[in-house]
Amino acid sequence: MGYRTYTCPIARQCGGCEWLSVPYPIQLKRKQEAIAQLFGDLAQADGCEISTIVGMDEPRAYRYKAATPFAPGTRGRIRSGFFAQGTHRIVPCAECLVEELSLRPILNSVARVAERVGVSAYHEDKGSGLLRHAIVRKAMVGGEILLTIVTNGNHIPQELRFVDGILSAHPEITTIVQNVNTRRTNAMLGSRNNVLYGKGIIHDSLLGCTFELGATSFYQTNPSQTEKLYALAIKSAQLEPGMRLLDAYCGTGTIGLCAAHSCKDLQLVGVERGEEAIVNAKRNARANHLEQAARFVRADATEYLAGSKRSNKMHSSAYYDVIMLDPPRAGSTPEFLSAASACNPKRIVYISCNPQTQARDLWFLRQKGWKLDSLTPVDMFPHTKHVETVVSMSKE
């Protein structure tokens, strides 16, 4: 069978798409086999068949967020592109196979305009210069574009000319935000934002819900696959009207609000440590007319669940029909999983971007009497080894 492969002139230097030369059907087969090997014993013990991986019809131009570092070049030029694999040497990039087609030209234009108006690039070793990074995000629905320019200081020389130059080259940009990061760190973003053009936010839609995105908002980079991921999680939850759903590690509320939108009279509680994320989650609930159905709490998920459980009241915040969690790559904690199990929900739905830590957590839950009902891998990042998984568990 003659499978199609893809080529990229900087693939070896960039290293971001390590499987680019592997035909996509074979990529999916490899990921399916890896998940089967990792979860095979657990699935077999519970009589659960691992579902076929959910791939993409077109595994190109799927990233709706792109970024570049900047560095001084020769003769007043500014370098932009990608860091070479394992280094901080910048490899120029004219276009990227996996990015939405309009994004990379915008990033490269920022460098060219900065050269013309005299905005200096950040020198990483010296900690001098202004222009550190640029990040551009496009809404899959509606096409709004947010450009974030990260600077090593508050003042941008020739700010109006700089902004006007970018907009002249790319009038499709909806809003431009300056993010200030003066720390000597590899972290891309700082905590301060200044709106340079537009409202500072854009909007995108997932499963019929609208979400507000700012410069520091977390939002999946592959929105088309995110819809499939969330739809799987909601289906696995088997939600019914009047149920109580806990969305742990809820971020800006995307999964929980999509669930509340899909199920009438659902009672949603979202828990997240980040203050800005909770503010955005509440705003998203209002935007989707779900403020009566959704309550968002700023708290550590473990402390919140364990604390509410101590009240020991059937209709208190300790009682949930379904607990849904989407933790960071490090996975959840024994404390949270123990508290979740003690709540005795009908189901636990676990979404993971790191199957290794998820497998560890599932074995822990199994020791608490939970069994695997379904497991579906989802290919969020074609041409890489990464795979996400949606798992549903119930108690024996």
C-alpha positions in Angstrom: 0.0 0.0 0.0 1.4 3.4 -1.0 0.9 5.7 2.0 1.6 9.4 1.7 4.4 10.9 3.7 5.2 14.6 4.4 8.4 16.5 4.1 9.8 19.6 5.8 13.1 21.4 5.0 13.9 21.9 8.6 12.5 18.7 10.1 15.9 17.3 11.3 17.0 20.6 12.8 13.7 21.5 14.5 12.8 18.0 15.8 9.3 19.0 16.7 7.7 16.4 14.3 9.9 13.4 14.9 7.5 11.1 13.0 7.0 13.3 10.0 8.6 10.8 7.6 6.3 8.0 8.9 3.1 7.5 6.9 0.2 8.7 9.1 -1.7 5.4 9.2 1.5 3.8 10.6 1.8 6.6 13.1 -1.7 5.7 14.3 -0.9 2.0 14.4 2.2 2.7 16.5 0.3 4.8 19.0 -2.5 2.2 19.2 0.1 -0.5 20.0 1.8 1.7 22.6 -1.4 2.3 24.4 -2.3 -1.4 24.2 1.1 -2.3 25.7 0.8 0.3 28.5 -2.8 -0.4 29.5 -3.1 -4.0 28.3 -2.9 -5.7 31.7 -5.3 -3.3 33.3 -7.8 -3.6 30.4 -7.6 -7.4 30.4 -8.1 -7.5 34.2 -11.3 -5.6 33.9 -12.5 -7.1 30.6 -12.3 -3.8 28.8 -11.5 -3.5 25.1 -9.3 -0.6 24.2 -11.0 1.4 21.5 -9.5 2.4 18.1 -7.5 5.6 18.2 -9.3 8.7 17.0 -7.1 10.1 14.3 -7.4 13.1 11.9 -8.7 13.1 8.4 -6.1 15.6 7.4 -3.0 15.7 9.8 -1.7 19.0 8.5 -2.3 22.7 9.5 -4.0 21.5 12.7 -2.2 23.8 15.2 -4.1 27.0 15.7 -1.4 28.5 18.0 2.2 29.2 17.0 5.1 30.9 18.6 8.6 32.1 17.9 11.6 33.3 19.9 13.6 36.3 18.7 17.4 36.9 18.9 19.8 39.5 17.4 21.2 38.6 14.0 23.9 40.1 11.9 23.7 43.6 10.3 20.7 44.7 12.4 18.6 41.7 11.5 16.3 39.8 13.9 16.2 36.0 13.9 13.0 34.1 14.4 11.8 30.6 13.9 12.2 27.5 16.1 14.8 26.5 18.6 16.9 23.7 17.1 16.3 20.4 18.9 18.0 20.4 22.3 19.5 23.9 21.9 18.6 27.6 21.9 19.9 28.1 18.4 17.2 29.6 16.2 16.3 27.8 12.9 14.5 30.1 10.5 11.1 28.9 9.3 9.1 30.3 6.4 6.1 28.0 6.9 5.3 25.1 9.1 3.4 22.0 7.9 1.4 21.5 11.1 0.5 25.1 11.8 -2.6 26.9 10.4 -1.3 28.5 7.2 -1.8 32.2 8.2 0.2 32.0 11.5 3.9 31.7 10.6 3.9 34.7 8.2 2.5 36.9 11.0 5.3 35.8 13.4 8.0 36.5 10.7 6.4 39.9 10.0 6.9 40.9 13.6 10.6 40.5 13.2 10.7 42.4 9.9 8.7 45.4 11.3 10.8 45.4 14.5 13.9 45.8 12.3 12.5 48.7 10.4 11.3 50.7 13.5 14.3 49.9 15.7 12.9 47.5 18.3 15.8 45.4 19.5 15.7 41.6 19.9 16.3 40.0 23.3 19.8 38.7 23.9 19.3 35.6 26.0 22.9 35.4 27.5 23.1 39.1 28.3 19.5 39.6 29.4 19.5 42.8 27.2 17.2 43.8 24.3 13.5 44.0 24.2 11.7 41.6 21.8 11.6 38.1 23.4 8.8 36.1 21.8 5.7 36.4 19.7 2.7 34.1 20.0 -0.3 34.0 17.6 -3.5 32.2 18.1 -6.4 31.9 15.6 -10.0 30.9 16.4 -11.1 27.9 14.5 -14.6 29.3 14.4 -14.8 32.9 13.2 -11.1 33.3 12.5 -10.3 36.0 15.0 -6.5 36.3 15.6 -4.7 37.3 18.8 -1.1 38.3 18.5 0.9 38.4 21.8 4.3 40.2 21.8 6.5 39.3 24.8 8.9 42.0 25.8 11.8 42.4 28.3 10.3 45.7 29.7 7.3 47.9 29.5 8.3 50.5 27.0 8.3 49.7 23.3 10.2 52.3 21.2 8.1 53.6 18.3 5.2 51.7 19.6 2.6 53.2 17.3 4.8 52.6 14.2 5.5 49.1 15.4 1.8 48.2 15.8 0.8 50.0 12.6 3.5 48.2 10.6 2.3 44.8 11.9 -1.4 45.7 11.1 -0.4 47.0 7.6 1.2 43.7 6.8 -1.6 41.7 8.4 -4.9 43.5 8.7 -6.6 40.2 9.5 -5.2 40.5 13.1 -8.1 41.1 15.6 -6.1 42.2 18.6 -2.5 42.7 19.8 -1.3 42.3 23.4 2.1 43.1 24.9 3.1 40.6 27.6 5.9 41.8 29.9 8.5 39.2 31.0 11.6 40.6 32.6 12.7 37.4 34.3 15.8 35.5 33.3 13.9 32.4 32.6 13.0 29.9 29.9 9.3 30.5 30.7 7.8 32.3 27.7 5.1 34.5 29.4 5.2 37.0 32.2 2.3 38.1 34.4 1.6 41.6 33.0 -0.4 42.3 29.9 -1.0 45.6 28.0 -3.5 45.8 25.2 -1.9 47.5 22.2 -4.7 47.1 19.7 -8.3 45.8 19.8 -9.9 44.4 22.9 -7.1 42.0 24.1 -9.3 38.9 23.6 -10.7 36.7 20.9 -13.5 34.1 21.0 -13.6 30.5 19.7 -16.3 27.8 19.9 -16.2 24.2 20.9 -19.2 21.9 20.8 -21.6 24.8 20.6 -20.0 26.8 23.5 -18.2 30.1 23.1 -14.9 30.7 25.0 -13.0 33.9 25.6 -9.2 33.6 25.0 -6.6 36.1 26.3 -2.9 36.3 26.1 -2.3 33.9 29.0 -5.4 31.6 28.6 -4.8 27.9 28.3 -6.6 26.5 25.3 -5.9 23.4 23.3 -3.8 24.0 20.1 -5.7 21.4 18.0 -9.4 22.5 18.3 -10.8 20.0 15.8 -9.4 17.1 17.8 -10.3 18.8 21.1 -14.0 18.6 20.1 -13.6 14.9 19.5 -11.8 14.5 22.9 -14.4 16.4 24.8 -17.3 14.7 23.1 -15.8 11.3 24.1 -15.4 12.5 27.7 -19.0 13.7 27.9 -20.3 10.5 26.3 -18.3 8.4 28.7 -19.7 10.4 31.7 -23.3 9.2 30.8 -24.7 12.4 32.1 -28.4 12.8 32.9 -30.5 15.9 33.8 -30.1 16.9 37.4 -26.8 15.2 37.9 -23.9 16.8 39.8 -20.6 17.0 37.9 -17.2 17.9 39.4 -14.8 19.2 36.9 -11.4 19.0 38.6 -8.3 20.9 37.3 -11.0 22.7 35.3 -8.8 25.5 33.9 -11.1 28.0 32.1 -14.0 25.6 32.3 -14.0 24.3 28.8 -14.8 20.6 29.4 -17.3 21.2 32.2 -19.2 24.0 30.3 -19.4 21.8 27.2 -20.9 19.1 29.4 -23.4 21.5 31.0 -24.4 22.7 27.5 -25.0 19.2 26.4 -27.1 18.1 29.4 -30.1 20.1 30.6 -30.2 20.9 34.4 -26.7 19.5 35.0 -25.2 21.0 38.2 -21.5 21.8 37.5 -18.8 22.6 40.0 -15.4 23.4 38.5 -12.2 23.6 40.7 -8.9 25.2 39.7 -6.0 26.8 41.6 -5.3 29.5 39.1 -7.0 32.8 39.8 -7.0 34.1 36.2 -8.4 30.7 35.0 -11.3 30.9 37.4 -12.1 34.5 36.4 -12.2 33.4 32.8 -14.3 30.3 33.6 -16.9 32.4 35.3 -16.9 34.8 32.3 -17.3 31.8 30.0 -20.2 30.5 32.0 -22.0 33.9 31.6 -21.2 34.1 27.9 -22.9 30.7 27.4 -25.8 31.5 29.7 -24.8 28.7 32.1 -24.1 30.9 35.2 -27.0 29.3 37.0 -25.8 25.8 36.2 -22.1 26.3 36.8 -20.1 27.2 39.9 -16.4 27.7 39.7 -14.2 27.6 42.8 -10.6 28.7 43.2 -9.0 26.0 45.3 -6.6 23.1 45.2 -8.6 20.2 43.9 -7.4 17.7 46.5 -8.0 20.1 49.4 -11.4 21.1 48.1 -12.6 17.6 47.6 -11.2 16.2 50.9 -12.5 19.3 52.8 -16.0 19.1 51.4 -16.2 15.4 52.0 -15.7 15.9 55.7 -19.1 17.6 55.9 -20.5 14.1 55.2 -23.8 15.3 53.9 -25.5 13.6 50.9 -26.5 16.9 49.2 -23.4 18.9 50.2 -20.6 19.7 47.9 -19.1 16.3 48.8 -21.7 14.5 46.7 -21.2 14.1 42.9 -22.6 11.7 40.4 -19.6 12.1 38.1 -16.1 13.3 38.7 -14.2 14.4 35.6 -10.5 15.3 35.8 -8.0 16.5 33.3 -4.7 17.0 35.3 -1.4 18.3 34.1 1.3 15.9 32.7 2.4 14.9 36.2 -1.0 13.3 36.7 -3.2 13.4 39.7 -2.2 12.7 43.3 -3.1 9.7 45.7 -4.8 12.3 48.0 -7.1 13.5 45.3 -7.8 10.0 43.9 -8.6 8.8 47.4 -10.9 11.7 48.1 -12.6 11.2 44.7 -13.1 7.5 45.4 -14.5 8.2 48.9 -17.2 10.4 47.3 -18.6 7.3 45.6 -19.6 8.9 42.3 -21.2 6.7 39.7 -18.3 7.3 37.3 -14.9 8.8 37.2 -13.8 10.2 33.7 -10.1 10.7 33.5 -8.7 12.7 30.5 -4.9 12.6 30.2 -2.1 14.1 28.1 0.4 11.7 29.6 -0.8 8.1 29.5 2.2 7.0 31.7 1.0 8.9 34.7 -2.6 8.1 33.9 -1.8 4.3 34.0 -0.2 4.8 37.4 -3.3 6.6 38.7 -5.7 4.0 37.2 -3.9 1.2 39.1 -4.3 3.2 42.2 -8.0 3.6 41.7 -8.4 -0.1 40.9 -7.0 -0.8 44.4 -9.9 1.3 45.7 -12.4 -0.9 43.9 -12.8 0.9 40.6 -12.8 -0.9 37.2 -12.1 0.2 33.7 -15.2 0.6 31.5 -13.7 2.3 28.4 -10.4 3.6 27.1 -10.0 5.6 23.9 -6.8 7.1 22.6 -7.0 10.4 20.7 -4.3 11.7 18.4 -4.0 15.4 19.3 -0.5 15.9 17.8 0.1 14.0 14.5 3.7 13.4 13.5 4.8 13.2 17.2 4.8 10.3 19.7 2.3 12.1 21.9 -1.2 10.7 22.4 -4.1 11.6 24.8 -6.5 9.2 26.4 -10.1 9.3 27.7 -10.9 6.7 30.4 -14.2 6.0 32.1 -14.3 4.0 35.4 -17.0 2.7 37.7 -17.0 1.0 41.0 -17.5 -2.7 41.3 
